[in-house]
Amino acid sequence: MALVVPPPNDKKRVKVYELRHNDWFDRGTGFCTGRVVGDESKIYVESEDQPDRTLLETRITKEDGYQKQQDTLIVWTESTGTDMALSFQEAEGCAAIWDFVSHVQQNLMAMAGPDDALSDDAMDNFANPLSLPRPELSNLDDIASLMRTVIATPQGRDSLSKLVISDDYIRKLVPIVTMAEDLESLDDLHHLCNIMKMLVLLNDTQIIEHVVTDDVVMGVVGALEYDPDFPTHKANHRRYLRDRSKFKEVVPIQDLAIKKKIHSTWRLLYLKDVVLARILDDPTFSVLNSLIFFNQVDIVSHLQGNTAFLEELFGIIDDPNAPHARKKDAVCFIQTCCAIAKNIQAPGRQTLYANFIQNGLLRVINFALLNGDSSIRVAGTDILVAMIDHDASMVRAYIFRSIQDSKRPLTDTLIELLLIENDLGVKAQAADAIKVLLEPQQPPPPPNAETMARNSNNPEFLSKMRNNAAPANPQIDSFIQNFYDNSASKLFRPLKDLEKRRPIVNLTFQEVSLFQHLIEILMFLIRYHLFRSKIFIFQEGLPARIAQLLACQHKHLQLTALKFFRTCIGLQDDSYIQQMTKNFLFEPILNIVYTTMPRDNLLNSVCLELFEYVKRENVKPVIIHVVENFREKLEEISYVDTFQSLILRYDQMQGYNAEADTTLFSQDSDGNPHRTSVNGNQRWQGVKEMDAAEEAYFNTSDDEDELANKKAATKRPPMSNGVSQAARSLVDYPDDEEESLDGQVGVMERMPIERLNAQAAEENTKSGIPVASTPPLERLSEKRRREEDDEEDELGKLSTTKRRSSSVSSVSSGVSIGSNSSNVLRRKKGFTSSSKETTAGSNEKIKISLAGRTSADGEGKRDEGG
């Protein structure tokens, strides 16, 4: 059965709002109509800008609980639980849609059966309608008890709300408050306070709107001054609300409805934040916020559309004859408007700022920031920060035009304010404004870890990453360059002046705050202006000045300075690291570690994290600098293993292995070997000893070597099967190339080595040195190559000598059968306890190797071994 409901014929201009996370979201502006489609009645809102787009389509049901607030607002809850609101431009449009909704709901209730329309409790309430006695001092306790019983059910709350509104019950309670105060009846005042609390917490918008009207509000807040939870205390809410000095009409507002909304909004804010702050529940808090929000939207919409009002308001600042107090009130009024604009949606806020800027808002900011009155400066910074938060490019464009017109830019005003302002809050706001204005653009999203790891050594990728942070807009680029050319030196002058101030003592709180903000701005510039900031920082020598602050007595300033150095190291830029090592800036950081150890405080932890990062990322220049210059201090810091790991990492980079060094030198002595430095670079070497045979070898000239080779040729060992017995291996390992090589060719290749070994054996026999303990002589070319190769690691030589010497001990003649000169054996005497031990060991190895050979071969070996 279709509903016979007369829908409104003409379209009503309206804004659609949706409650999201306790904040009203503007879904757009359009035209509202009521329609009957089949058996359903719906409300449609078509977009004003795009008629084909529907902003709202909702079906009217009897359970939605529509409420009309003020004269231009309809609020309801969708079946999904979403709170919606329609804010009409005109009261007539709101009334037409409200009549349509009310008519539809009445028809739906009439069509529904009694069981469907009302519950049993509701029917009982309908059969026995609620009534309250006329308020008097004698029955206040009974009224409070009855209300407490009724509000226990939702139906009772609704019935009580309707009764209070229809009977104007609150207005009847107001005189009772005055009577109870005159009689000093504290119990009655406590009952009145409880009654007023219950009425406000009914969560009815009409009741709350009625409470803040001019003729009722004083009685309501007067009763709420006597809280029974604090019987010995009385609040002074009425005295605050009666103070007319709180309301200052800088420019007369002709619209009485707007003026009334301003007063109502102020009272609602006071109720929410002061009077009811302790007892508010979530539903009532949401209703209060909604009422405040929609009132503020109406106020801002009226002001930004009133051109004459704005011209008169901003003209006060430019008027030289205007008194200072009126100019101060004008700045504070603009500050209040900007604070209200933070709560409204972006389109309305954009329109407000556009109208303000068109009428001279930035001139007001300049006036406020340079004013001698601290309250005006605070208001000016609030306005500027609100504008920057909304659209920084708008402010930046204004500054750029000032630079082109050779006028003083706003950045210089902010810098001056930051340097001279004593208010710490204003300093913080000025520093934040400078950083936002100098931000070139939104930084590019950082690449993921896999991409960084894959391209960490790719110069093109790293260069591209750096270039992405550069400003692409020529106007922004020019603005930033002008800052470095003309303003940066002035901004960081206090840091530069620290060079003349040694030591850093007796810093005031204003100076500490200033240095902290300057360092944070500098870190911001390092991240966003990679190249310009680097050149400026190095030219001014700022890292060394910041290092001076590490010695101050203020811990939070020391932490800020450490954060700067951690940022520089985290960039892993060679220029910053070189600057820090060149000026020995790690020394004060180590001093902090040394003085705070082993306490686990924040300062000590930050220093440890810095060095832990150096160790983890293996920042070699820092490791080398710290260990070479502060090794003794690092060795004393033993309560964490970070610094011992740095020393170990340094030793590994220099080619020193403590374990191998101990193994090699432990054969000669129990003590640690002496460590020396070669060419200014700390390379750890063992003790080199030279015996008589080695001295004789190195003292032999080239002619003597040739003569010795000729003599050795006549005393060559006997050949067995075409191969020298001395040159034969102890174990007959199969060789892949042995079948393809001619035996005589192998003899010819080994003859130079055999001649040298024979010569060495003859000289050792004459000098009384056993033949078995004499290592073979090296070729002259090999000796020269080792002397010329200065870059070869000495530990590598020692370890190679040890491996090769083991093969010498396995043959009596000490000759290897290798096919090339790279198998030349080296001495081992310097690393054994005695030559006798070596001889004994060699003989024992020969006996073991004989067990696997034939008897004929074994006899030949025993003859050679003697």
Disulfide bonds with the S-S distance in Angstrom:
none
